[in-house]
Amino acid sequence: MPPVSPVEAGELFLGLTQERSLLAAVSGGPDSVALLGLLAEWARAPGRPLLHAATVDHGLRPEAAAEAAAVAALCARLGIAHAILRWEGEKPARGIQAAARHARYALLAGEAKRLGGAALVTAHTLDDQAETMLMRLAHGSGPSGLVGMRARTVKDGVKLIRPLLGLPKARLIAAARARGLPFASDPSNADQRFERVRWREIMPVLAEEGLTAERFGRMAERMARLDAAASQRAQAVFAAVDLPREAGEDRLRLDFSALMAEPDEIVLRVVGRALDAIVTTGDRYRRLERLEDCVQALRAATKTGSAMRRTLSGCMIRLGSDGVLLLEREPPRRRGVHPATS
């Protein structure tokens, strides 16, 4: 495939022009090295954001330190300020890739904040998007999850921008080679112990049947459009069914009888919003199936005028016979004692 041209890069980076400064996440692999080279060319023009780069040394491979040093040398050659961020401390025996990803984003977010609020720019590609969607589909994600990675979002209070999300990885490799930029290959990218690697190896087979990375990218765009419309409607409905509270009251009351008039997807999203409003700390991720089961039970109880009580995502959910749904934080559990879920 042809390398990314400076003109094409300028179009891809158009959304970065309003940022004061940028922090490019550069691992040393071909994708991120290509991003670095393209950004370095683009940022030289007057009025462009100040460009920084950072590399995370996870300390998981002996070669990692040398690879980070190689990125530092490349940045010095390109005239870009660079920082090496090290993941210190004990590493988990299981779920190492997820833990490393969490640590990486935390370190990069910290560096972006240290730079005064720089926008974090990553080199995720169309291939990465397809793999992410396959993984989420296999894990049972709903419409919001099947949006995949977003081109622009906020994570840990830092803007996260993926300007190359619509490009195949092969074009970034071509871009790095065309510019004579050295890059490394991480052996973990071929380690079948990791789920993403297994999906990556399946992709060529799926492509033969028409499920190409481009098709997944188009699906992500369509799901994003659908998700935005449903989210907007859910926000309006939430405001309409959210019953008045006293000042300082840390629980929510919803008119669930009125909410029953909405489609299932909107009901799910409204109850999900209420749960997120109550549980503001800790792990707020929950399996969609549990939320669906809870809403289905609430609908059935409302139709018969029955009361119901459940726990979900750290919340106590009580439906009164009057159709009012009360949500409040679940009290601490005592050993061997569990709340009723009737």
C-alpha positions in Angstrom: 0.0 0.0 0.0 1.2 3.6 -0.6 2.7 5.5 2.3 0.8 8.4 3.9 1.6 11.6 2.1 2.2 15.0 3.8 -1.0 16.3 2.2 -3.0 13.4 3.5 -1.5 13.7 6.9 -2.4 17.4 7.0 -6.1 16.4 6.4 -5.9 13.7 9.1 -4.4 16.2 11.6 -6.8 19.0 10.9 -8.6 18.4 14.2 -5.3 18.9 16.1 -4.8 22.5 15.0 -6.8 23.9 17.9 -4.7 22.1 20.6 -2.1 24.0 22.5 0.3 21.1 22.7 0.4 17.4 21.7 1.9 14.3 23.4 2.6 11.5 20.9 2.6 8.0 22.4 5.5 6.3 20.7 6.2 2.7 21.6 8.9 2.2 18.9 6.8 0.0 16.7 6.0 0.9 13.1 2.6 2.5 13.7 3.7 4.9 16.4 7.0 5.7 14.7 5.1 6.6 11.5 2.8 8.8 13.6 5.8 10.5 15.1 7.3 11.1 11.7 4.1 12.5 10.2 3.4 14.7 13.2 7.0 16.0 13.2 6.6 17.1 9.5 3.2 18.6 10.1 4.1 20.4 13.4 6.9 22.4 11.7 4.5 24.7 10.0 3.8 28.1 11.8 0.9 28.1 14.2 0.9 24.4 14.9 0.8 22.9 18.4 4.0 22.2 20.3 4.8 18.5 19.9 6.2 16.3 22.6 6.6 12.5 22.7 6.7 9.8 25.4 7.6 6.1 25.5 6.4 3.7 28.2 8.9 1.1 29.4 6.8 -1.6 30.9 9.8 -3.4 32.2 8.4 -6.7 30.8 11.1 -7.5 28.3 14.9 -7.1 28.4 14.8 -5.2 25.1 12.3 -2.6 26.3 14.8 -0.2 27.7 16.9 -0.3 24.5 13.8 0.3 22.4 12.8 3.3 24.5 16.3 4.7 24.2 16.0 4.2 20.4 12.8 6.3 20.3 14.6 9.0 22.4 17.4 9.1 19.9 14.9 9.4 17.0 13.1 12.2 18.8 16.4 14.0 19.3 17.1 13.6 15.6 13.7 15.1 14.8 14.0 17.9 17.3 11.1 16.6 19.5 11.2 16.6 23.4 10.9 13.1 24.6 10.3 11.4 28.0 10.7 7.7 29.0 8.0 6.7 31.5 8.6 3.5 33.5 6.0 1.2 34.9 7.4 0.5 38.3 6.3 -2.0 41.0 5.2 -5.6 41.0 3.6 -6.9 37.8 0.5 -9.2 38.0 0.9 -12.9 37.1 -2.5 -12.9 35.2 -4.1 -10.4 32.9 -0.7 -8.8 32.1 -1.8 -7.1 28.9 -4.8 -5.4 30.4 -2.7 -4.3 33.4 0.0 -3.0 31.1 -2.5 -1.1 29.1 -4.0 0.5 32.2 -0.6 1.4 33.5 0.4 2.8 30.1 -2.6 5.1 29.8 -2.1 6.3 33.4 1.5 7.1 32.8 0.8 8.9 29.6 -2.1 10.8 31.1 0.2 11.9 33.9 2.8 13.2 31.5 0.1 15.0 29.4 -1.1 16.8 32.6 2.5 17.6 33.6 2.9 19.3 30.2 0.0 21.6 31.0 -2.9 19.7 29.5 -1.4 18.3 26.3 -3.7 16.2 24.1 -2.5 12.6 23.9 -2.2 11.3 20.3 -2.0 7.6 19.6 -1.3 5.6 16.4 -4.3 3.2 16.6 -5.2 2.0 13.1 -8.1 0.5 11.2 -6.7 -3.0 12.0 -6.7 -2.2 15.7 -10.3 -1.0 15.4 -11.4 -4.3 13.8 -9.6 -6.4 16.4 -11.2 -4.3 19.2 -14.7 -4.8 17.8 -14.2 -8.5 17.4 -13.1 -8.8 21.0 -16.0 -6.7 22.3 -18.5 -8.7 20.2 -17.1 -11.9 21.7 -17.5 -10.5 25.2 -21.1 -9.6 24.6 -20.9 -5.8 24.2 -24.0 -3.9 23.3 -24.3 -1.0 20.8 -22.1 1.4 22.8 -19.3 -1.1 22.9 -19.5 -1.9 19.2 -18.7 1.7 18.4 -15.2 0.5 19.0 -12.4 3.0 19.7 -13.4 6.6 19.2 -11.3 9.0 17.2 -11.6 11.5 20.0 -12.5 11.0 23.6 -11.5 12.0 27.1 -9.7 9.5 29.4 -8.5 10.3 32.9 -9.2 14.0 32.3 -6.9 14.0 29.2 -8.0 14.4 25.6 -7.2 11.2 23.7 -7.1 11.5 19.9 -6.6 8.8 17.3 -6.2 10.6 14.0 -5.1 7.5 12.1 -8.0 5.3 13.0 -9.2 5.1 9.5 -5.9 4.0 7.9 -4.7 0.3 7.6 -1.6 -0.6 9.4 0.2 -1.4 6.1 0.1 2.3 5.1 1.8 3.3 8.3 4.5 0.7 7.9 5.0 2.1 4.3 5.1 5.6 5.7 7.8 4.8 8.2 9.9 3.0 5.6 9.5 5.8 3.0 10.9 8.3 5.6 13.8 6.0 6.7 12.5 5.9 10.3 13.7 2.9 12.3 11.2 0.8 14.2 11.2 -2.3 16.4 9.0 -5.3 16.5 7.4 -6.4 19.8 7.4 -10.3 20.0 4.3 -10.2 22.2 2.4 -9.1 19.0 2.7 -12.7 17.8 2.2 -14.4 21.2 -1.0 -16.5 21.0 -1.5 -16.4 24.7 -3.0 -13.0 24.2 -6.6 -12.6 23.0 -5.9 -9.7 20.6 -3.2 -11.7 18.8 -5.5 -14.6 18.3 -8.1 -12.4 16.7 -5.4 -10.7 14.6 -4.5 -14.1 13.1 -8.2 -14.8 12.4 -8.7 -11.5 10.5 -7.3 -12.8 7.1 -9.8 -15.7 7.2 -12.7 -13.3 7.9 -11.5 -10.9 5.2 -11.9 -13.7 2.6 -15.6 -13.8 3.5 -16.0 -10.1 3.3 -15.4 -9.1 6.9 -12.5 -6.8 6.2 -11.0 -4.2 8.5 -12.6 -1.6 6.3 -16.1 -3.2 6.8 -15.5 -3.2 10.6 -14.5 0.4 10.4 -17.7 1.3 8.5 -19.7 -0.6 11.0 -18.1 1.3 13.9 -19.1 4.6 12.2 -22.7 3.4 11.8 -22.8 2.2 15.4 -21.4 5.5 16.6 -24.2 7.3 14.7 -26.8 5.0 16.3 -25.2 5.3 19.8 -25.2 9.1 19.6 -29.0 9.2 18.7 -29.9 6.8 21.5 -27.7 8.6 24.0 -29.3 12.0 23.2 -32.8 10.5 23.6 -31.9 8.8 26.8 -30.5 12.0 28.3 -33.8 13.8 27.5 -35.9 11.0 29.0 -33.7 10.8 32.1 -34.4 14.4 32.8 -38.1 13.9 32.3 -38.5 10.9 34.7 -36.0 12.0 37.3 -38.2 12.9 40.3 -37.4 15.9 42.5 -34.9 15.3 45.4 -34.2 17.1 48.6 -30.9 19.1 48.8 -28.0 16.8 49.5 -30.0 13.6 49.0 -27.7 10.9 47.6 -30.3 8.7 46.0 -32.4 8.9 42.8 -36.1 8.3 42.2 -37.3 7.6 38.7 -40.9 7.6 37.4 -40.5 4.1 36.0 -44.2 3.9 35.0 -43.6 6.8 32.6 -40.3 5.3 31.5 -42.2 2.1 30.5 -43.5 4.0 27.4 -40.0 4.1 25.9 -38.3 1.4 23.8 -36.2 -1.1 25.7 -32.9 0.4 24.6 -33.8 3.8 26.1 -35.0 2.2 29.3 -31.7 0.4 29.6 -29.7 3.5 29.0 -31.8 5.6 31.5 -31.4 3.0 34.3 -27.7 2.7 33.4 -27.3 6.5 33.7 -29.0 6.4 37.1 -26.7 3.6 38.3 -23.6 5.5 37.2 -24.9 8.6 39.0 -25.1 6.7 42.3 -21.9 4.7 42.0 -19.3 7.4 41.3 -16.2 5.5 42.4 -14.7 2.1 41.9 -15.4 -0.2 39.0 -18.6 0.9 37.3 -18.4 -1.6 34.4 -21.2 -4.2 34.5 -22.3 -6.9 32.2 -25.0 -5.8 29.9 -26.9 -9.1 30.5 -27.3 -8.2 34.2 -28.8 -4.8 33.4 -31.0 -6.4 30.7 -32.3 -9.0 33.2 -32.9 -6.3 35.8 -34.9 -4.0 33.5 -36.9 -6.9 32.2 -37.9 -7.8 35.8 -38.7 -4.2 36.5 -41.0 -4.1 33.5 -42.8 -7.2 34.5 -43.3 -6.0 38.1 -44.6 -2.6 36.9 -47.2 -4.3 34.6 -48.6 -6.2 37.6 -48.2 -3.3 40.1 -45.8 -5.4 42.2 -43.0 -4.2 44.4 -39.4 -5.4 43.7 -36.0 -5.1 45.2 -32.6 -6.0 43.6 -28.9 -5.1 43.8 -26.9 -4.2 40.8 -23.5 -2.5 40.3 -23.2 -1.5 44.0 -26.8 -0.1 44.1 -29.9 -1.1 45.9 -32.8 -0.9 43.4 -36.4 -0.7 44.9 -39.5 -0.5 42.8 -42.6 0.5 44.6 -46.1 -0.6 43.8 -46.7 3.0 42.7 -44.2 2.6 39.9 -41.5 4.8 41.4 -38.0 3.3 41.2 -35.6 4.2 44.0 -31.8 3.8 43.6 -29.3 4.2 46.3 -25.8 3.0 47.2 -25.7 -0.6 48.5 -24.6 -0.7 52.2 -21.4 -2.6 53.1 -22.0 -6.3 53.3 -21.2 -8.3 56.4 -19.4 -11.6 55.9 -21.9 -14.3 55.0 -24.8 -11.9 54.7 -26.2 -10.9 51.2 -29.1 -8.5 50.4 -32.3 -10.0 49.1 -32.7 -10.1 45.4 -36.4 -11.0 45.2 
